[in-house]
Amino acid sequence: MINATTNAGLAAYRAAQAGISRPAAPSVSGGEAASGAGSFGQVIGQTLGNVVAAGREADAQSVRAISGEGSVTDLALAVSKAELALQTTVALRDKMVQSYQDIMRMSI
């Protein structure tokens, strides 16, 4: 009973995961490609894409661990990486909001 429920849940989770659209990688155009640097928006977009990828890898490791194909060590490592990436993203977001608020309080 439990095994059948687990398999049904695992199949539903895999179907939902497959249905999630992946964000397109930001493209670098013209002169930016020669220098290797992109705009600020492109860098932020690429960084957020990496955070999403870390989360998806943690999800994939979870599915493998539930189905008995993966190891607990790989799962713990993937979850730790995803957690660290998310914490870093939140800290950067907070810092950018704080900087914006400081700029808005400046007198002209």
C-alpha positions as a printed Julia matrix, in Angstrom:
108×3 Matrix{Float64}:
  0.0    0.0     0.0
  2.69   2.48    1.01
  4.91   1.49   -1.93
  2.04   2.01   -4.4
  1.25   5.4    -2.87
  4.92   6.4    -2.99
  5.2    5.33   -6.63
  2.02   7.24   -7.56
  3.28  10.33   -5.76
  6.68  10.01   -7.38
  5.12   9.7   -10.84
  2.96  12.77  -10.21
  5.97  14.74   -8.97
  8.02  13.78  -12.04
  5.15  14.79  -14.33
  4.84  18.15  -12.58
  8.58  18.69  -12.72
  8.65  17.9   -16.43
  5.84  20.39  -17.03
  7.81  23.32  -15.57
  9.24  25.46  -18.33
 12.91  26.23  -18.12
 13.96  29.89  -18.37
 15.88  30.81  -21.48
 19.52  31.63  -20.96
 20.26  35.32  -21.43
 22.03  36.07  -24.67
 25.03  38.32  -25.02
 25.06  40.47  -28.13
 27.55  42.37  -30.23
 30.31  44.18  -28.37
 29.4   42.61  -25.08
 30.33  39.18  -26.42
 33.84  40.34  -27.28
 34.57  41.65  -23.78
 32.87  38.71  -22.07
 30.82  41.05  -19.87
 27.08  41.57  -20.09
 24.78  44.21  -18.78
 23.79  44.26  -15.13
 20.38  42.84  -16.01
 21.92  39.96  -17.94
 24.28  39.13  -15.08
 21.4   39.15  -12.59
 19.3   37.03  -14.96
 22.07  34.5   -15.38
 22.67  34.37  -11.63
 18.98  33.79  -10.94
 19.01  31.07  -13.59
 21.85  29.39  -11.69
 19.85  29.58   -8.44
 16.84  27.99  -10.16
 19.12  25.31  -11.61
 20.47  24.53   -8.12
 16.9   24.16   -6.87
 16.0   21.87   -9.74
 19.09  19.75   -9.09
 18.03  19.42   -5.44
 14.55  18.36   -6.62
 16.07  15.81   -8.99
 18.27  14.41   -6.23
 15.19  14.18   -3.99
 13.36  12.16   -6.62
 16.36   9.87   -7.04
 16.66   9.39   -3.28
 12.94   8.64   -2.91
 13.07   6.1    -5.72
 16.17   4.49   -4.21
 18.5    5.4    -7.07
 20.47   8.19   -5.39
 22.54   8.48   -2.27
 21.72  10.48    0.82
 25.09  12.23    0.56
 24.32  13.54   -2.93
 20.89  14.66   -1.74
 22.31  16.52    1.26
 24.94  18.19   -0.91
 22.41  19.29   -3.55
 19.99  20.63   -0.93
 22.82  22.49    0.83
 23.92  24.09   -2.44
 20.36  25.15   -3.24
 19.86  26.55    0.25
 23.11  28.52    0.1
 22.25  29.9    -3.35
 18.81  30.99   -2.15
 20.21  32.61    1.01
 22.78  34.49   -1.06
 20.11  35.67   -3.49
 17.88  36.9    -0.66
 20.82  38.72    0.97
 21.69  40.43   -2.32
 18.06  41.38   -2.89
 17.86  42.89    0.59
 21.06  44.83    0.0
 19.81  46.18   -3.35
 16.5   47.27   -1.8
 18.36  48.95    1.05
 20.63  50.75   -1.44
 17.64  51.91   -3.46
 15.96  53.24   -0.33
 19.16  55.07    0.66
 19.37  56.69   -2.77
 15.72  57.73   -2.62
 16.32  59.43    0.76
 19.21  61.51   -0.56
 18.51  65.18   -0.98
 19.05  66.7    -4.38
